[in-house]
Amino acid sequence: MSEPRKTFHLNAFLMGVGHHEAAWRHPRTEARRVLDVAHFQELGRIAERGKLDSVFFADGLAVGPQIKRNTLAVFEPVTLLSAIATATERIGLIATASTTYNEPFNLARVFASLDHLSGGRAGWNIVTSGNEQEAFNFGYDAIPEHARRYERAEEFVDVALQLWDSWESGAIVLDEETGVFADPDRVHTIDHVGERFRVRGPLNSPRSPQGRPLLVQAGSSESGKEFAARYAEAVFTAQRTLEEGQRFYRDLKSRLPKYGRSADELKVLPGLVPFIADTPEQARALEQEFTDLISPDYALRQLSSLLGVDLTAHALDAPLPPLPEESEIEGGKSRFTLVKELAEHERLTVRQLIGKLGGGRGHRTFAGTPEQIADELQTWFENGAADGFNIMPPYLPGGLTDFVDRVVPILQERGLFRTEYTTTTLRGHYGLEPVESQFAQAAARATA
């Protein structure tokens, strides 16, 4: 008997009324819905109708490069996902939270709470925050050094893991007769004393349905890849060609054995911004409609923020000026290199570059028919470049609806994607088991 065909994972990366920076100006969207919780609940239900693994909200801790034109994040994402949890039943709920501008105890409690409220659907996208404006909001004069941010992130995650493990399963007793609320022998201090954090514990939230949230990471620098290999269970990444995707995939998976992990324990999901229409020509025309609405002054500030170089006075029809090496950048190193190489390899003017970046800030944009989108995903999956995909609708809700109603059925017919949910938790959707406490594992070893 042949083995069942391997299937891939789909996450919907949602942002306001669309990923394209001009989405709020396009007639296919309603700009005011960016402030409407019902809009985001609707998006969750659409994704759930398509049996997607998860929805994801990024976050930034500053208004962005030019509030006159746009801002990337309006609501704090865990709060927003809590509202979406009440309107959905199965879809996973992933939020970005920074290790540079939070404390482990608070953040561990936040995600444990989301996991409880959603019945085991929480995920944490771990970021170290490389934006200068964010640094200014937390008392810094500049972005903390890249290496120092990752050192802090490692200890931060280690503490969070200990806190999530501080309650054993079954610690809550609720015996009304004896008056026992919890078994204190199953609730443990962690007594962490490290270089950056001193945390006694235990967490003041019981063990959550998954044991801990799904851990997600999105950095592709050397530090980011090593961090992902050690901790992450899903990686959101940006590669623009199949060959780049294959190199990244092989590189990341090759790092896992060092940490005693197998290839199946980490899923690689490249981003894709799909413009979907009945014909290729209509899809390209739709993409051009959005490109034509880009505000150059906003796009230049966005590009300046990505590159860490002030381009606001640079000529639009000239190439980029000489840029520093990645080693000199303290912000997002991998995205800096992606944008720099894109401009150099395609010999783009600044105007052409901001047009290409408008849809997904460096993620791959693809305009085509539903069949062409499905073909592209299948090619990457079957040729060692992806375990799934981070779908980034350029406009919402229509772009997500088109993907769910027109592309997903094709993937299902080809046996590449589920037709029904088989689990109730986010970890289950990604093929991972709930995490048992170290204490349960020790007890099992003792009785073996």
N, C-alpha and C positions, 0 to 999 in steps of 0.2 A: 504493500500500500504506500502510495507517495505521500510525502509530508505536506501538510497544508501550506499554501503559499504565504510567504512572509508579507505582512502589511506594514504600512507606515503610519506615522502620527501627524496630526494636524492641529496647530495652535493658531488662533485668531488674535493677532496683535492689533488692538483697537486704540484709536486715538481720536478724541473729539468727534467731529463729523467727517473724519477721513485722514489718511496719512499724508496725502498731498498737501503741501503747505498752502495752496490756494483753494482747498476743498470747500472752505466756508463761504467762498465767493461764487461757487458754481451753482447753477440752477438745479442740479440734482440733489442738493443738500438744503437743509434748513438751518441756518447759522445759529439761531436761538436755541436749538436743541443741545448745543454744547453745555448748557446749564441745566438740562432736564434729566433728572434721574430716570424717568420713564424711558427715555431714549436708550440709555445704557442697559436697562433691564431688557428692552426689546432686543438689543444686540446679543445679549446672553441667550435669550430664547431662540434666536435665529441660529446661533452657533450650536446650540443643543439640538435643534431640529436636524442639523447636518451630522450629528453624532461626533462632532469635533472633540478632541481630547480636552481642550482648555481654551480660555480667553486670557489675555495678558494685557495689563496696563503698565506702561513705563511711568517714570516719575522724574521730575527735576525739582530742585529746591530753590529755584529762582524763576523769575518771570520769563526769561529768555532774552535773546539779543535785541528785540525791538517790539515792545508791547503794542505799539501803534498798529502793527500789521498782524500779529498773531502771538499766541503762546502755546507751548506744547502740552502743558498739563494744567487743568483747572482744578480738579478734585484730588485729594489725597487718595491713593488707589485702594488701600485696604478698607477704608470706610466705604468707598464706592462698591467694591466687591462684596461687602457685607449686604448692601442693598440688592445687588444682583443675585446673591445667594437666596434671598427670599423669593425671587421670581423664577428660579430654576431648580432642577433636581439633580442633574448628573454632571453638567459641564464643570471642568476644573477651573480654578480661580487663582491666577498668578499675579503677584504685585511686585514691583520694584521697591527695594528699600536699601538705603545706603549704610555701609559699615563705617564710613568716615564721620558721619554726622548723626549717629544714633548711639545708644548704649545697648549691650547685649541683652540685659534683663528685660528692658522695655520692649524691644523688638521680638524677643522670644515669646513674650506674653501676647503681643499683638497677633502673631501668626498662630499661636496655639488657640487663641480665641476665634480667629477666622476658621480654623479647622473644625472646632467644635460647632460653631454656628452653621457651617455648611455641610456638616455630616461627613467630613473627611475629604474636602476638595481644595485645600489651600496649597499654594506654592509660593516660594520666595525667590525672586530674581535678585541675586546678590550683586551689588555694584559698589565701586569705591569712589565714585563721583569725581570726575575730572574737569569740572567746569569752574572757571574763575569766579563767575557771579555767585555760584553756590558757596564758594569759600568765603566770600565777603559777608554772606548772611550768617556765618557761624564764627565770626571773630577772627578770621584769618586774613592776612594781607596778600596771600597768594595761594595757589593750589598746593596742598601738601605734596611732597615728592611722591612720584609714582611708586617707587619701591617701598617707601614707608607706608603708603596706603594699603598695599597688598600685605605687608607684614601685620598691620593692624587687622585687616580683614581675616587673616588666618586665625589669629587668636580670638577675634570676635565670633567667628563661626564655631570654633572649638567650644567656647563658653556656651553659645546657644545650644549646641548639641548636648552638652552636659545638662543644661537646664531642662530641655525637653525630656531628658531621660531621668529627671529627678523624682518623678512619680511613676511607680510601677502600675501596670494594669491591675485593676482590682483594688487599688488603694482606697477608693471611695466605697464605704460600707453602707451608710445610711440605714443603720439598724435602729429603728424607732424604739424598740423595747429596751435595749441596753443603752441607748443614747450615744452610740458610736457613729460619728460622722465619717471618719477616715481612719485607716490603720496606720499609725505613725511609723511602724516598722517598714512600711512600704513607701515612705516619703523621705527623701534623702537630701541632705545638704551636699553641695558640690565643693565648697571650700577652695575655689579657684584663686590662686595668687600668681599672676603673670606679670609680664613687663608693662602691660597697658591697662589691665583690668584686675580688680579684686572683687570677687562675687561669691557670697556665701551660699545663696540658695536656701531652700528649693524654690522653684518657680511657684508663684501663687496662682497657678492654673493647672488642673489635673491633666494627666496624659491624654492627648487628643486622639481622635479615631485613627489617624495614620501613624501615630507614634511621633512623627515629625512631618513638616510640610515637604513637598517635592522641592529639591534644591536646584535652582536654575542659575546660569551664569552667561554673560554675554561678551566678555572681553576676549580679544584674540591676539593680544601682545604675548610675548614669551611668558611674562608673569601671569597673564590671564589664562593662558593655556595650561600652565602648570597648576594653577589654582583650580581650574575646571577638572583636571585629571584627578586631583585629590578629593574634591568635594562634590562636584556637580553631577546631577542625574539627567539634566537636559541642558543643552547649550544652544542659545540663539546666536546666530552668526551671520555675517554678510560676506558672501563671495559672489562675484559677478560672472564667472565663467565656470563651466564644468571642470576644467583642469584645476582651477584654483580651489574649487570645492573638494575635489578628490585629494589634493595635497593637504588641505586643512584636515580633512576627515582622517586620513592615514596618520598624520602627525599627532592629532589629539588621541586617537585610539591607541597609538603606540606607547603613550605615556602611562596608560592605566596599569599595566602589570607592576610598575614600581610601587603602586599603592595597594597592591593585592586585589585589583579590580578587573573584571572581565569586560569585554567590549559591549555586551548587552546592558551593562549597568549605566551607560551614558548614551543618551540619544542626541544626535547632532541635527539641528533644524535650521537650515539656511533660510533667510528672509526672501520673500517674493512679493512684489507689488503688482497685482494683476489688473490690467484693463481688459475687460471682457465684452465682446460684441459678436454679432452674427457672422461678420466677415473680418479678415485681417485688416482691410482698409478702414472699416468702421472703427475697429479697436484703436488703430493708430490715430485716426481723426479724433477720437474721444480723448486719448492721451494728450494730443496737441491742444485741445480746448483748455485743459488744465494748465498746461505749460504757458499758454498765452495769458493766463491770469496771474502769473507769478509777479510779485512786486520786487523789482530789482534791488531796492534799498534794503528790504527785509532779507532777501536771499544773500546779499553780500555780507550782512551781519551774521547770518547763519554760517556761511562759509568761513568767515573770519573766526567764529567760535570753534568750528570743527578743526581748523588748521592752527589756531593759536597765533595768527598773523593778521594784523589790521588791513583789510582790503577795501574798506568803505570808500576810499578815494581812488581806487584802482579802475582803470579803463575797462569797460565791459567787453570790448572787442579786441582786447589784448590777451596774450597768454598769462598764466600766473607768473608772478615774480619768482626769483629764486627762493626756495624754501629750505628751512633747516633740516637736518637729519632727524630721524625718529628718536635717536638717543637724546636729543636736546629738548624733546617735548615732554612736559609733565602731565598733560591732559590725556585724552584718549589716543593712545599711540597707534592702535591697529586701524582705527577709522582715519586718522591722519594719513597713514601710509596708503590706505585704499584710495582716498581721494587724490592724493598726490600722484600715485601711479596711474589712475584713470586719466587725469589731465595730461600727463606726459605721454602715455602710450597712444592715446587717441588725438594728441595734439590739439586739445580743445582751447578755445578762448574762454574767458571767465563767463561770458553770457551762455555759451554752450554747456559749460560745466554746471552752472546753477540750474539750467534746464534739466539736465540729467539727474541732479540731486533732489529736485523738487518733490519727487514722488516718495522717496524713502531715505533721504540723507545718506546715500551710498549703497543701500540694498538694491538688489537686482529688480528692475522693472521689466515687465513682459506684457506686450499688447498682442492679443490674439483671440481666436475663437475658443469656446470651452474645450473642444477636442485638442487644440494646440496647447492650451494650458495644461491639460491632463498629460499630454505627451511629454511636455517639458519636465513635469514632476516625476513621471515614470522613468525618464532617462536618467535623471540625477539619482533617483533611488536605486535603480538597478545597476548603476555603474559606479557605486562606491563613493558617492558624494553626499549622501544624506540618509538619515533614519526617519525623516519626516520634514515638515516645512512650517515656517512661521509666516502665515498668510497675512499680508498687510494691506487691507482694502484701501484704495486711494480715496474713496468717498463712502459715506455711511448714511443710512443703512444699505443703500442699493448695491454697493460693491460687495458687501458680505452676502447679501441675498443672492446675487448672481453667482457667486462662488458656491454657496451651499446648494442652490437649486439647479445649477447648470453644470458645474464641474464635478462636485462630489458624486452625483449619480453615475458619471462615467467611470470614476475611480472605483466605485463599488462594483459596477458591472465587470470591470477588469480584475476584480479580486484584490485590489490594492488597499482598500480601506473598509473598515467595519460597516455593517449595515444596521447593527444594533449595539448598544452598550452591553458589555458583559460584566462590568464591575460598577461599584458605586463611588469609588474613591479616585482621586487624581493619580495617586501612585499606581493604582490598578490600571487605569487607562494607559499609563506608560509602561505597563508590563512589570511593575515592581511590587513587592510585597510590603505590607505594613511593617514598620520597624519595631522589633521587640526590644524591650529594655535590656540593658546589660545584666540586670539582676535576674531576669527570666532566663537569659542565655546561660548565665553561670549556674543557675539551678538545674537547667537541662543537662549541662555538662556533668554536674555532680551526680545525677541519677543515671547517666548513660552507662 
